[in-house]
Amino acid sequence: MPDLLLLSGFDPLLMGYEKTANPFLEEEHMREVFTYTGMVRPSILVGGRIVGTWRQIGQKIDMNLFTALTEKELTRIEHFLKKLEG
Protein backbone atom coordinates (compact mmCIF):
# COMPACT_ATOMS: atom_id res chain seq x y z
CA MET A 1 0.00 0.00 0.00
CA PRO A 2 1.35 3.47 -0.82
CA ASP A 3 2.63 5.55 2.06
CA LEU A 4 0.45 8.54 1.12
CA LEU A 5 -3.15 8.28 -0.08
CA LEU A 6 -6.17 10.52 -0.36
CA LEU A 7 -9.12 8.33 0.54
CA SER A 8 -12.56 9.10 -0.79
CA GLY A 9 -15.61 9.51 1.40
CA PHE A 10 -16.99 6.06 2.25
CA ASP A 11 -13.67 4.49 1.16
CA PRO A 12 -13.58 0.68 1.65
CA LEU A 13 -10.51 1.11 3.86
CA LEU A 14 -12.74 3.02 6.29
CA MET A 15 -15.96 1.10 5.79
CA GLY A 16 -14.40 -2.36 6.07
CA TYR A 17 -13.84 -2.04 9.83
CA GLU A 18 -15.93 -1.29 12.89
CA LYS A 19 -15.45 2.39 13.65
CA THR A 20 -13.75 1.79 16.97
CA ALA A 21 -11.59 -1.08 15.65
CA ASN A 22 -10.17 0.62 12.56
CA PRO A 23 -6.37 0.10 12.63
CA PHE A 24 -5.80 3.25 10.53
CA LEU A 25 -7.86 5.71 12.58
CA GLU A 26 -7.25 6.61 16.21
CA GLU A 27 -10.45 6.53 18.23
CA GLU A 28 -10.02 10.12 19.42
CA HIS A 29 -10.27 11.32 15.80
CA MET A 30 -13.19 9.11 14.80
CA ARG A 31 -15.73 11.97 14.76
CA GLU A 32 -13.49 14.00 12.45
CA VAL A 33 -14.02 11.30 9.79
CA PHE A 34 -17.33 9.64 10.76
CA THR A 35 -19.93 12.35 11.41
CA TYR A 36 -22.99 12.01 13.64
CA THR A 37 -25.18 12.34 10.55
CA GLY A 38 -23.70 9.24 8.90
CA MET A 39 -21.31 10.90 6.49
CA VAL A 40 -17.76 9.63 6.07
CA ARG A 41 -15.38 12.43 5.12
CA PRO A 42 -12.60 11.94 2.57
CA SER A 43 -9.39 11.32 4.52
CA ILE A 44 -5.63 11.63 4.25
CA LEU A 45 -3.64 8.47 4.99
CA VAL A 46 0.06 8.94 5.76
CA GLY A 47 2.34 6.19 7.01
CA GLY A 48 -0.54 3.83 7.74
CA ARG A 49 -2.58 6.30 9.82
CA ILE A 50 -5.32 8.76 9.02
CA VAL A 51 -4.05 12.23 9.85
CA GLY A 52 -6.77 14.48 8.49
CA THR A 53 -9.61 15.07 6.08
CA TRP A 54 -9.72 16.83 2.74
CA ARG A 55 -12.20 18.42 0.37
CA GLN A 56 -12.00 19.94 -3.07
CA ILE A 57 -12.97 23.58 -3.51
CA GLY A 58 -12.86 24.48 -7.19
CA GLN A 59 -9.40 23.49 -8.40
CA LYS A 60 -7.87 23.56 -4.91
CA ILE A 61 -7.78 20.88 -2.23
CA ASP A 62 -8.40 22.03 1.34
CA MET A 63 -6.95 19.96 4.21
CA ASN A 64 -8.03 19.68 7.83
CA LEU A 65 -5.19 18.00 9.73
CA PHE A 66 -5.98 16.74 13.23
CA THR A 67 -2.68 14.99 13.95
CA ALA A 68 0.75 16.56 14.36
CA LEU A 69 2.96 15.79 11.36
CA THR A 70 6.65 16.09 10.74
CA GLU A 71 7.94 18.72 8.33
CA LYS A 72 8.87 15.94 5.91
CA GLU A 73 5.32 14.52 5.97
CA LEU A 74 3.79 17.96 5.43
CA THR A 75 6.11 18.63 2.49
CA ARG A 76 5.21 15.27 0.91
CA ILE A 77 1.50 16.00 1.24
CA GLU A 78 1.88 19.50 -0.22
CA HIS A 79 3.85 18.19 -3.23
CA PHE A 80 1.27 15.46 -3.77
CA LEU A 81 -1.59 17.97 -3.67
CA LYS A 82 0.16 20.36 -6.06
CA LYS A 83 0.43 17.53 -8.58
CA LEU A 84 -3.31 16.89 -8.27
CA GLU A 85 -4.22 20.55 -8.47
CA GLY A 86 -1.98 21.19 -11.48
Gaussian input, Z-matrix of N, CA and C with variables (Angstrom, degrees):
# hf/3-21g

backbone

0 1
 N
 C     1     B1
 C     2     B2     1     A1
 N     3     B3     2     A2     1     D1
 C     4     B4     3     A3     2     D2
 C     5     B5     4     A4     3     D3
 N     6     B6     5     A5     4     D4
 C     7     B7     6     A6     5     D5
 C     8     B8     7     A7     6     D6
 N     9     B9     8     A8     7     D7
 C    10    B10     9     A9     8     D8
 C    11    B11    10    A10     9     D9
 N    12    B12    11    A11    10    D10
 C    13    B13    12    A12    11    D11
 C    14    B14    13    A13    12    D12
 N    15    B15    14    A14    13    D13
 C    16    B16    15    A15    14    D14
 C    17    B17    16    A16    15    D15
 N    18    B18    17    A17    16    D16
 C    19    B19    18    A18    17    D17
 C    20    B20    19    A19    18    D18
 N    21    B21    20    A20    19    D19
 C    22    B22    21    A21    20    D20
 C    23    B23    22    A22    21    D21
 N    24    B24    23    A23    22    D22
 C    25    B25    24    A24    23    D23
 C    26    B26    25    A25    24    D24
 N    27    B27    26    A26    25    D25
 C    28    B28    27    A27    26    D26
 C    29    B29    28    A28    27    D27
 N    30    B30    29    A29    28    D28
 C    31    B31    30    A30    29    D29
 C    32    B32    31    A31    30    D30
 N    33    B33    32    A32    31    D31
 C    34    B34    33    A33    32    D32
 C    35    B35    34    A34    33    D33
 N    36    B36    35    A35    34    D34
 C    37    B37    36    A36    35    D35
 C    38    B38    37    A37    36    D36
 N    39    B39    38    A38    37    D37
 C    40    B40    39    A39    38    D38
 C    41    B41    40    A40    39    D39
 N    42    B42    41    A41    40    D40
 C    43    B43    42    A42    41    D41
 C    44    B44    43    A43    42    D42
 N    45    B45    44    A44    43    D43
 C    46    B46    45    A45    44    D44
 C    47    B47    46    A46    45    D45
 N    48    B48    47    A47    46    D46
 C    49    B49    48    A48    47    D47
 C    50    B50    49    A49    48    D48
 N    51    B51    50    A50    49    D49
 C    52    B52    51    A51    50    D50
 C    53    B53    52    A52    51    D51
 N    54    B54    53    A53    52    D52
 C    55    B55    54    A54    53    D53
 C    56    B56    55    A55    54    D54
 N    57    B57    56    A56    55    D55
 C    58    B58    57    A57    56    D56
 C    59    B59    58    A58    57    D57
 N    60    B60    59    A59    58    D58
 C    61    B61    60    A60    59    D59
 C    62    B62    61    A61    60    D60
 N    63    B63    62    A62    61    D61
 C    64    B64    63    A63    62    D62
 C    65    B65    64    A64    63    D63
 N    66    B66    65    A65    64    D64
 C    67    B67    66    A66    65    D65
 C    68    B68    67    A67    66    D66
 N    69    B69    68    A68    67    D67
 C    70    B70    69    A69    68    D68
 C    71    B71    70    A70    69    D69
 N    72    B72    71    A71    70    D70
 C    73    B73    72    A72    71    D71
 C    74    B74    73    A73    72    D72
 N    75    B75    74    A74    73    D73
 C    76    B76    75    A75    74    D74
 C    77    B77    76    A76    75    D75
 N    78    B78    77    A77    76    D76
 C    79    B79    78    A78    77    D77
 C    80    B80    79    A79    78    D78
 N    81    B81    80    A80    79    D79
 C    82    B82    81    A81    80    D80
 C    83    B83    82    A82    81    D81
 N    84    B84    83    A83    82    D82
 C    85    B85    84    A84    83    D83
 C    86    B86    85    A85    84    D84
 N    87    B87    86    A86    85    D85
 C    88    B88    87    A87    86    D86
 C    89    B89    88    A88    87    D87
 N    90    B90    89    A89    88    D88
 C    91    B91    90    A90    89    D89
 C    92    B92    91    A91    90    D90
 N    93    B93    92    A92    91    D91
 C    94    B94    93    A93    92    D92
 C    95    B95    94    A94    93    D93
 N    96    B96    95    A95    94    D94
 C    97    B97    96    A96    95    D95
 C    98    B98    97    A97    96    D96
 N    99    B99    98    A98    97    D97
 C   100   B100    99    A99    98    D98
 C   101   B101   100   A100    99    D99
 N   102   B102   101   A101   100   D100
 C   103   B103   102   A102   101   D101
 C   104   B104   103   A103   102   D102
 N   105   B105   104   A104   103   D103
 C   106   B106   105   A105   104   D104
 C   107   B107   106   A106   105   D105
 N   108   B108   107   A107   106   D106
 C   109   B109   108   A108   107   D107
 C   110   B110   109   A109   108   D108
 N   111   B111   110   A110   109   D109
 C   112   B112   111   A111   110   D110
 C   113   B113   112   A112   111   D111
 N   114   B114   113   A113   112   D112
 C   115   B115   114   A114   113   D113
 C   116   B116   115   A115   114   D114
 N   117   B117   116   A116   115   D115
 C   118   B118   117   A117   116   D116
 C   119   B119   118   A118   117   D117
 N   120   B120   119   A119   118   D118
 C   121   B121   120   A120   119   D119
 C   122   B122   121   A121   120   D120
 N   123   B123   122   A122   121   D121
 C   124   B124   123   A123   122   D122
 C   125   B125   124   A124   123   D123
 N   126   B126   125   A125   124   D124
 C   127   B127   126   A126   125   D125
 C   128   B128   127   A127   126   D126
 N   129   B129   128   A128   127   D127
 C   130   B130   129   A129   128   D128
 C   131   B131   130   A130   129   D129
 N   132   B132   131   A131   130   D130
 C   133   B133   132   A132   131   D131
 C   134   B134   133   A133   132   D132
 N   135   B135   134   A134   133   D133
 C   136   B136   135   A135   134   D134
 C   137   B137   136   A136   135   D135
 N   138   B138   137   A137   136   D136
 C   139   B139   138   A138   137   D137
 C   140   B140   139   A139   138   D138
 N   141   B141   140   A140   139   D139
 C   142   B142   141   A141   140   D140
 C   143   B143   142   A142   141   D141
 N   144   B144   143   A143   142   D142
 C   145   B145   144   A144   143   D143
 C   146   B146   145   A145   144   D144
 N   147   B147   146   A146   145   D145
 C   148   B148   147   A147   146   D146
 C   149   B149   148   A148   147   D147
 N   150   B150   149   A149   148   D148
 C   151   B151   150   A150   149   D149
 C   152   B152   151   A151   150   D150
 N   153   B153   152   A152   151   D151
 C   154   B154   153   A153   152   D152
 C   155   B155   154   A154   153   D153
 N   156   B156   155   A155   154   D154
 C   157   B157   156   A156   155   D155
 C   158   B158   157   A157   156   D156
 N   159   B159   158   A158   157   D157
 C   160   B160   159   A159   158   D158
 C   161   B161   160   A160   159   D159
 N   162   B162   161   A161   160   D160
 C   163   B163   162   A162   161   D161
 C   164   B164   163   A163   162   D162
 N   165   B165   164   A164   163   D163
 C   166   B166   165   A165   164   D164
 C   167   B167   166   A166   165   D165
 N   168   B168   167   A167   166   D166
 C   169   B169   168   A168   167   D167
 C   170   B170   169   A169   168   D168
 N   171   B171   170   A170   169   D169
 C   172   B172   171   A171   170   D170
 C   173   B173   172   A172   171   D171
 N   174   B174   173   A173   172   D172
 C   175   B175   174   A174   173   D173
 C   176   B176   175   A175   174   D174
 N   177   B177   176   A176   175   D175
 C   178   B178   177   A177   176   D176
 C   179   B179   178   A178   177   D177
 N   180   B180   179   A179   178   D178
 C   181   B181   180   A180   179   D179
 C   182   B182   181   A181   180   D180
 N   183   B183   182   A182   181   D181
 C   184   B184   183   A183   182   D182
 C   185   B185   184   A184   183   D183
 N   186   B186   185   A185   184   D184
 C   187   B187   186   A186   185   D185
 C   188   B188   187   A187   186   D186
 N   189   B189   188   A188   187   D187
 C   190   B190   189   A189   188   D188
 C   191   B191   190   A190   189   D189
 N   192   B192   191   A191   190   D190
 C   193   B193   192   A192   191   D191
 C   194   B194   193   A193   192   D192
 N   195   B195   194   A194   193   D193
 C   196   B196   195   A195   194   D194
 C   197   B197   196   A196   195   D195
 N   198   B198   197   A197   196   D196
 C   199   B199   198   A198   197   D197
 C   200   B200   199   A199   198   D198
 N   201   B201   200   A200   199   D199
 C   202   B202   201   A201   200   D200
 C   203   B203   202   A202   201   D201
 N   204   B204   203   A203   202   D202
 C   205   B205   204   A204   203   D203
 C   206   B206   205   A205   204   D204
 N   207   B207   206   A206   205   D205
 C   208   B208   207   A207   206   D206
 C   209   B209   208   A208   207   D207
 N   210   B210   209   A209   208   D208
 C   211   B211   210   A210   209   D209
 C   212   B212   211   A211   210   D210
 N   213   B213   212   A212   211   D211
 C   214   B214   213   A213   212   D212
 C   215   B215   214   A214   213   D213
 N   216   B216   215   A215   214   D214
 C   217   B217   216   A216   215   D215
 C   218   B218   217   A217   216   D216
 N   219   B219   218   A218   217   D217
 C   220   B220   219   A219   218   D218
 C   221   B221   220   A220   219   D219
 N   222   B222   221   A221   220   D220
 C   223   B223   222   A222   221   D221
 C   224   B224   223   A223   222   D222
 N   225   B225   224   A224   223   D223
 C   226   B226   225   A225   224   D224
 C   227   B227   226   A226   225   D225
 N   228   B228   227   A227   226   D226
 C   229   B229   228   A228   227   D227
 C   230   B230   229   A229   228   D228
 N   231   B231   230   A230   229   D229
 C   232   B232   231   A231   230   D230
 C   233   B233   232   A232   231   D231
 N   234   B234   233   A233   232   D232
 C   235   B235   234   A234   233   D233
 C   236   B236   235   A235   234   D234
 N   237   B237   236   A236   235   D235
 C   238   B238   237   A237   236   D236
 C   239   B239   238   A238   237   D237
 N   240   B240   239   A239   238   D238
 C   241   B241   240   A240   239   D239
 C   242   B242   241   A241   240   D240
 N   243   B243   242   A242   241   D241
 C   244   B244   243   A243   242   D242
 C   245   B245   244   A244   243   D243
 N   246   B246   245   A245   244   D244
 C   247   B247   246   A246   245   D245
 C   248   B248   247   A247   246   D246
 N   249   B249   248   A248   247   D247
 C   250   B250   249   A249   248   D248
 C   251   B251   250   A250   249   D249
 N   252   B252   251   A251   250   D250
 C   253   B253   252   A252   251   D251
 C   254   B254   253   A253   252   D252
 N   255   B255   254   A254   253   D253
 C   256   B256   255   A255   254   D254
 C   257   B257   256   A256   255   D255

   B1=1.4580
   B2=1.5331
   B3=1.3310
   B4=1.4665
   B5=1.5244
   B6=1.3070
   B7=1.4637
   B8=1.5261
   B9=1.3250
   B10=1.4642
   B11=1.5242
   B12=1.3240
   B13=1.4621
   B14=1.5228
   B15=1.3142
   B16=1.4587
   B17=1.5220
   B18=1.3100
   B19=1.4595
   B20=1.5229
   B21=1.3028
   B22=1.4572
   B23=1.5265
   B24=1.3180
   B25=1.4544
   B26=1.5227
   B27=1.2921
   B28=1.4667
   B29=1.5227
   B30=1.3351
   B31=1.4653
   B32=1.5319
   B33=1.3391
   B34=1.4697
   B35=1.5339
   B36=1.3284
   B37=1.4540
   B38=1.5312
   B39=1.3131
   B40=1.4650
   B41=1.5196
   B42=1.3210
   B43=1.4564
   B44=1.5291
   B45=1.3134
   B46=1.4590
   B47=1.5157
   B48=1.3203
   B49=1.4593
   B50=1.5200
   B51=1.3192
   B52=1.4665
   B53=1.5240
   B54=1.2888
   B55=1.4674
   B56=1.5195
   B57=1.3143
   B58=1.4643
   B59=1.5254
   B60=1.3347
   B61=1.4670
   B62=1.5234
   B63=1.3105
   B64=1.4599
   B65=1.5328
   B66=1.3373
   B67=1.4698
   B68=1.5247
   B69=1.3283
   B70=1.4556
   B71=1.5258
   B72=1.3201
   B73=1.4653
   B74=1.5227
   B75=1.3214
   B76=1.4564
   B77=1.5191
   B78=1.3148
   B79=1.4622
   B80=1.5219
   B81=1.3222
   B82=1.4675
   B83=1.5283
   B84=1.3319
   B85=1.4674
   B86=1.5254
   B87=1.3194
   B88=1.4509
   B89=1.5294
   B90=1.3302
   B91=1.4680
   B92=1.5250
   B93=1.3103
   B94=1.4610
   B95=1.5251
   B96=1.3317
   B97=1.4656
   B98=1.5277
   B99=1.3347
   B100=1.4655
   B101=1.5262
   B102=1.3407
   B103=1.4574
   B104=1.5282
   B105=1.3116
   B106=1.4704
   B107=1.5271
   B108=1.3306
   B109=1.4590
   B110=1.5271
   B111=1.3315
   B112=1.4559
   B113=1.5161
   B114=1.3085
   B115=1.4593
   B116=1.5264
   B117=1.3108
   B118=1.4643
   B119=1.5245
   B120=1.3233
   B121=1.4663
   B122=1.5277
   B123=1.3320
   B124=1.4565
   B125=1.5281
   B126=1.3256
   B127=1.4637
   B128=1.5200
   B129=1.3248
   B130=1.4605
   B131=1.5244
   B132=1.3205
   B133=1.4597
   B134=1.5222
   B135=1.3270
   B136=1.4638
   B137=1.5226
   B138=1.3091
   B139=1.4633
   B140=1.5184
   B141=1.3175
   B142=1.4561
   B143=1.5147
   B144=1.3378
   B145=1.4663
   B146=1.5170
   B147=1.3076
   B148=1.4547
   B149=1.5208
   B150=1.3407
   B151=1.4658
   B152=1.5171
   B153=1.3273
   B154=1.4540
   B155=1.5111
   B156=1.3298
   B157=1.4586
   B158=1.5210
   B159=1.3202
   B160=1.4668
   B161=1.5200
   B162=1.3343
   B163=1.4603
   B164=1.5220
   B165=1.3000
   B166=1.4524
   B167=1.5113
   B168=1.3262
   B169=1.4578
   B170=1.5281
   B171=1.3122
   B172=1.4631
   B173=1.5199
   B174=1.3228
   B175=1.4723
   B176=1.5226
   B177=1.3076
   B178=1.4663
   B179=1.5178
   B180=1.3232
   B181=1.4617
   B182=1.5179
   B183=1.3264
   B184=1.4599
   B185=1.5280
   B186=1.3287
   B187=1.4634
   B188=1.5168
   B189=1.3283
   B190=1.4584
   B191=1.5209
   B192=1.3333
   B193=1.4581
   B194=1.5179
   B195=1.3263
   B196=1.4565
   B197=1.5213
   B198=1.3098
   B199=1.4575
   B200=1.5241
   B201=1.3184
   B202=1.4586
   B203=1.5272
   B204=1.3293
   B205=1.4598
   B206=1.5148
   B207=1.3174
   B208=1.4555
   B209=1.5232
   B210=1.3034
   B211=1.4674
   B212=1.5281
   B213=1.3181
   B214=1.4678
   B215=1.5331
   B216=1.3302
   B217=1.4658
   B218=1.5270
   B219=1.3267
   B220=1.4696
   B221=1.5229
   B222=1.3252
   B223=1.4614
   B224=1.5187
   B225=1.3340
   B226=1.4650
   B227=1.5212
   B228=1.3201
   B229=1.4637
   B230=1.5233
   B231=1.3230
   B232=1.4596
   B233=1.5274
   B234=1.3299
   B235=1.4692
   B236=1.5236
   B237=1.3162
   B238=1.4579
   B239=1.5238
   B240=1.3310
   B241=1.4641
   B242=1.5310
   B243=1.3242
   B244=1.4628
   B245=1.5216
   B246=1.3297
   B247=1.4605
   B248=1.5321
   B249=1.3219
   B250=1.4717
   B251=1.5216
   B252=1.3259
   B253=1.4531
   B254=1.5114
   B255=1.3346
   B256=1.4640
   B257=1.4690
   A1=107.91
   A2=116.95
   A3=119.78
   A4=111.77
   A5=115.11
   A6=121.42
   A7=112.53
   A8=117.27
   A9=122.11
   A10=108.61
   A11=116.26
   A12=121.59
   A13=110.32
   A14=115.67
   A15=120.96
   A16=105.83
   A17=116.30
   A18=121.56
   A19=109.36
   A20=116.23
   A21=120.39
   A22=109.73
   A23=116.17
   A24=119.60
   A25=108.29
   A26=118.32
   A27=123.61
   A28=112.14
   A29=117.60
   A30=122.01
   A31=109.95
   A32=118.73
   A33=121.26
   A34=113.43
   A35=117.27
   A36=119.87
   A37=111.18
   A38=116.40
   A39=121.34
   A40=111.92
   A41=116.29
   A42=120.61
   A43=113.07
   A44=117.57
   A45=120.90
   A46=114.42
   A47=118.01
   A48=122.76
   A49=110.42
   A50=116.09
   A51=119.61
   A52=107.24
   A53=118.09
   A54=120.80
   A55=112.56
   A56=116.74
   A57=119.66
   A58=113.27
   A59=117.76
   A60=120.73
   A61=111.87
   A62=118.27
   A63=121.03
   A64=109.09
   A65=117.87
   A66=120.15
   A67=113.57
   A68=118.33
   A69=122.18
   A70=113.17
   A71=116.90
   A72=121.66
   A73=110.18
   A74=116.22
   A75=120.60
   A76=108.99
   A77=116.15
   A78=121.06
   A79=112.90
   A80=117.52
   A81=120.41
   A82=113.14
   A83=117.63
   A84=121.51
   A85=112.69
   A86=116.88
   A87=121.24
   A88=112.10
   A89=118.24
   A90=121.40
   A91=112.52
   A92=118.12
   A93=120.77
   A94=110.32
   A95=116.59
   A96=122.43
   A97=111.18
   A98=117.19
   A99=122.26
   A100=108.25
   A101=117.02
   A102=119.70
   A103=110.71
   A104=115.94
   A105=121.27
   A106=111.94
   A107=117.08
   A108=120.45
   A109=113.18
   A110=117.42
   A111=120.88
   A112=115.36
   A113=117.64
   A114=120.31
   A115=109.62
   A116=115.69
   A117=122.18
   A118=106.16
   A119=115.56
   A120=120.38
   A121=111.07
   A122=117.13
   A123=120.58
   A124=109.41
   A125=117.22
   A126=121.09
   A127=112.16
   A128=114.34
   A129=122.31
   A130=107.50
   A131=116.84
   A132=122.92
   A133=108.61
   A134=116.17
   A135=121.99
   A136=108.28
   A137=116.38
   A138=120.21
   A139=113.30
   A140=117.85
   A141=120.79
   A142=115.37
   A143=117.78
   A144=120.47
   A145=109.81
   A146=115.62
   A147=120.84
   A148=107.71
   A149=114.75
   A150=120.07
   A151=113.21
   A152=117.55
   A153=119.92
   A154=111.46
   A155=114.07
   A156=120.82
   A157=108.23
   A158=115.11
   A159=120.10
   A160=109.88
   A161=114.68
   A162=120.91
   A163=108.03
   A164=115.25
   A165=120.78
   A166=109.50
   A167=115.25
   A168=122.60
   A169=106.12
   A170=116.49
   A171=120.13
   A172=109.53
   A173=115.84
   A174=120.72
   A175=112.71
   A176=117.61
   A177=122.56
   A178=110.83
   A179=115.35
   A180=122.11
   A181=107.96
   A182=115.72
   A183=123.26
   A184=108.57
   A185=116.96
   A186=121.80
   A187=110.78
   A188=115.59
   A189=122.71
   A190=106.26
   A191=116.99
   A192=121.30
   A193=109.57
   A194=117.25
   A195=120.83
   A196=112.33
   A197=117.21
   A198=123.21
   A199=108.00
   A200=116.92
   A201=120.45
   A202=109.39
   A203=115.57
   A204=121.42
   A205=110.24
   A206=115.34
   A207=119.71
   A208=108.92
   A209=116.05
   A210=121.04
   A211=110.65
   A212=116.01
   A213=121.11
   A214=110.90
   A215=117.46
   A216=121.16
   A217=111.13
   A218=116.31
   A219=120.29
   A220=111.57
   A221=116.26
   A222=121.02
   A223=110.63
   A224=117.52
   A225=121.28
   A226=111.13
   A227=116.67
   A228=120.56
   A229=110.17
   A230=117.30
   A231=121.05
   A232=111.54
   A233=118.07
   A234=121.15
   A235=110.80
   A236=116.22
   A237=121.54
   A238=110.53
   A239=116.60
   A240=120.90
   A241=111.82
   A242=117.17
   A243=119.67
   A244=111.15
   A245=116.90
   A246=120.19
   A247=110.56
   A248=116.42
   A249=120.10
   A250=112.19
   A251=115.89
   A252=120.13
   A253=111.70
   A254=117.08
   A255=121.64
   A256=110.51
   D1=136.94
   D2=177.84
   D3=-59.37
   D4=154.04
   D5=-177.86
   D6=-78.20
   D7=-17.54
   D8=-179.04
   D9=-137.48
   D10=120.91
   D11=-179.96
   D12=-139.25
   D13=144.91
   D14=166.94
   D15=-100.64
   D16=114.28
   D17=-179.49
   D18=-89.39
   D19=143.30
   D20=177.71
   D21=-77.81
   D22=166.53
   D23=170.92
   D24=-62.77
   D25=142.47
   D26=-178.42
   D27=60.20
   D28=29.64
   D29=178.59
   D30=-61.45
   D31=141.57
   D32=179.23
   D33=-57.62
   D34=-27.66
   D35=177.79
   D36=-65.37
   D37=-28.95
   D38=176.65
   D39=-88.54
   D40=-39.76
   D41=-174.04
   D42=-79.81
   D43=-17.05
   D44=-176.16
   D45=-78.80
   D46=-1.54
   D47=-178.30
   D48=-127.40
   D49=155.41
   D50=167.62
   D51=-61.65
   D52=144.51
   D53=-177.32
   D54=-53.22
   D55=-46.34
   D56=-175.69
   D57=-80.91
   D58=-7.97
   D59=-178.56
   D60=-112.60
   D61=14.40
   D62=-178.47
   D63=-72.89
   D64=120.45
   D65=-177.21
   D66=-72.16
   D67=-10.78
   D68=-178.02
   D69=-98.47
   D70=-14.93
   D71=-173.38
   D72=-124.26
   D73=121.70
   D74=176.95
   D75=-69.76
   D76=140.53
   D77=-174.80
   D78=-58.41
   D79=-33.84
   D80=-179.08
   D81=-67.06
   D82=-16.65
   D83=178.96
   D84=-107.80
   D85=9.16
   D86=-176.11
   D87=-57.41
   D88=-42.93
   D89=-176.92
   D90=-72.96
   D91=-14.56
   D92=173.46
   D93=-70.75
   D94=-30.10
   D95=-177.64
   D96=-101.62
   D97=-49.22
   D98=179.84
   D99=-98.58
   D100=109.61
   D101=-176.74
   D102=-82.17
   D103=165.04
   D104=177.50
   D105=-66.67
   D106=-21.99
   D107=-178.85
   D108=-89.33
   D109=4.00
   D110=176.17
   D111=95.53
   D112=0.96
   D113=177.83
   D114=-80.47
   D115=152.26
   D116=174.36
   D117=-122.80
   D118=113.27
   D119=-174.71
   D120=-75.49
   D121=146.10
   D122=172.23
   D123=-58.36
   D124=139.15
   D125=-170.78
   D126=-126.00
   D127=162.38
   D128=177.49
   D129=-109.44
   D130=122.30
   D131=179.30
   D132=-108.41
   D133=120.00
   D134=179.23
   D135=-130.43
   D136=125.07
   D137=176.14
   D138=59.43
   D139=33.70
   D140=177.65
   D141=81.01
   D142=12.25
   D143=177.48
   D144=-138.93
   D145=146.62
   D146=177.97
   D147=-83.53
   D148=123.53
   D149=-173.36
   D150=-113.86
   D151=-5.29
   D152=-179.41
   D153=177.72
   D154=-177.60
   D155=176.55
   D156=-120.51
   D157=164.93
   D158=179.48
   D159=-141.71
   D160=160.62
   D161=173.21
   D162=-153.48
   D163=151.72
   D164=179.80
   D165=-97.12
   D166=130.11
   D167=177.01
   D168=-123.57
   D169=103.77
   D170=-175.08
   D171=64.57
   D172=-123.08
   D173=177.81
   D174=-95.59
   D175=-1.18
   D176=-177.61
   D177=-102.47
   D178=154.24
   D179=175.14
   D180=-112.93
   D181=124.51
   D182=-179.09
   D183=-100.53
   D184=131.73
   D185=-179.59
   D186=-109.88
   D187=146.53
   D188=170.81
   D189=-125.55
   D190=97.18
   D191=-179.17
   D192=-87.28
   D193=133.60
   D194=178.05
   D195=-119.64
   D196=8.72
   D197=177.69
   D198=-128.74
   D199=141.53
   D200=176.40
   D201=-68.13
   D202=133.30
   D203=-179.98
   D204=-120.01
   D205=156.39
   D206=175.06
   D207=-75.83
   D208=162.82
   D209=177.99
   D210=-60.34
   D211=-37.73
   D212=179.32
   D213=-64.36
   D214=-42.66
   D215=178.28
   D216=-64.42
   D217=-43.50
   D218=178.66
   D219=-61.24
   D220=-42.99
   D221=179.31
   D222=-62.70
   D223=-42.61
   D224=178.83
   D225=-61.79
   D226=-42.56
   D227=179.29
   D228=-64.44
   D229=-45.54
   D230=-179.03
   D231=-61.61
   D232=-41.99
   D233=177.65
   D234=-64.64
   D235=-40.76
   D236=178.95
   D237=-62.13
   D238=-44.49
   D239=-179.28
   D240=-67.99
   D241=-36.42
   D242=178.17
   D243=-63.91
   D244=-35.86
   D245=176.36
   D246=-64.23
   D247=-40.49
   D248=179.46
   D249=-69.68
   D250=-38.84
   D251=-178.19
   D252=-72.51
   D253=-31.07
   D254=-176.53
   D255=-80.43

